[in-house]
């Protein structure tokens, strides 16, 4: 049996997947079907809860229901030293803990919708992929 890919997702992918149609929703569906192992950092989940409380507070229960129904691997918070080490690679300081968490996750793929995250420098640290490309890769049957 082939190894299931381990995928670390950013806050924006989770938010979009939970509340809108499109590639992020399809990615979460693949996770629920066991096609991918979802890696969620404590930092991303805390950020997601803040975003939902700010934008759509009545939908917070949808996040909790989703989390209770899927299997995922929790990625611990990175150390302050690690966050500082990787802060030079991001243009927004609040993205440093996300990058550090993605590195800790040791994922096959890191999925983020933030274009400022898709740089050559970050691409050398983690295997970044756009959500639609990953979904296409998984959904497209292998043909020799």
LINCOR-V502816 format. One line per field, one symbol per residue. ss: DSSP state (A for helix, B for strand, O for the rest). burial: + if it has 24 or more other ideal C-beta (glycine too) atoms within 12 Angstrom, else -. A space follows every 10 residues. Layout:
ss = ???
burial = ???
This chain:
ss = OOOOBBBBBO AAAAAAAAAO OOAAAAAAAA AAOOOBBBBB BAAAAAAAAA AAAAAOAAAA AAAAAAAAAO OBBBBOOOOA AAAAAAAAAO OOAAAAAAAA AAAAAOOOBB BOOOAAAOOA AAAAAOOBBO AAAAAAAAAO OOOO
burial = ----++++++ +++++++++- --++-+++-+ +---++++++ +-+++-+++- ++-------- --+--++--+ -++-+--+-- --+--+--++ ----++++++ +++++-++++ ++++--++-- -+--++++++ +--++-++-- ----
